[in-house]
Amino acid sequence: MGVLKNKKVIVIFLVVLAIIILTYTQYIAPISFSIESVNWYITDQMEFDSIKYMYTENFPDPDIQYINEFAELPSENPNDYMKVFYNIKVKNKSLFDVVGIESLVDEIYKYKDRFLYSVSSSHTLSNSVDRFSNSMIYCDLYIYVAGLSENEREELLKSLSLKLIYKTNFWGTRTENVNTKNVNRFINSPYIED
């Protein structure tokens, strides 16, 4: 009789544990985001022409998140601007596929006047993540950096939080914020490393 009672307790414990694990991985936190690294590079003339286009002929573009709406850009020198890619690792622990992820700048804690605009990679890439898999997504920013040292640039890159909006067919749309303050890997290159 005692052995049967112990088996029931063990079975009940395992069922409760399974329910807790499933609730956490499938409902509370099915998707996790972490910023792996930041790529950055100083813009060239062609990239600078694109920045000017975004603020003149193409303004306002509904696919662009304008952080500062300058009447005129702060400088006409292409070397005064930097393009940044936040490389965000997405881990899908869910039974369901993520069908889309949008990345936006949520809050800027320092140097707000230096940020121009942001482009979510969902405008150029299919940001879907299969169930039980990992993927990388990117958030692009253009920043005015004239007069800043390399340390100040790194501080600037750690001074914001990103809002990631993801959608699954089962749970619908959800939002998660990711802070950039713990990023320690800065890559001075336009080439993204996985």
Beta strands, then each sheet from edge to edge (+ up, - down):
strand 1: 31-42
strand 2: 65-66
strand 3: 81-92
strand 4: 98-108
strand 5: 115-120
strand 6: 134-144
strand 7: 160-168
strand 8: 172-179
strand 9: 186-188
sheet 1: 2+ 5- 6+ 3- 1+ 9+
sheet 2: 4+ 7- 8+
end
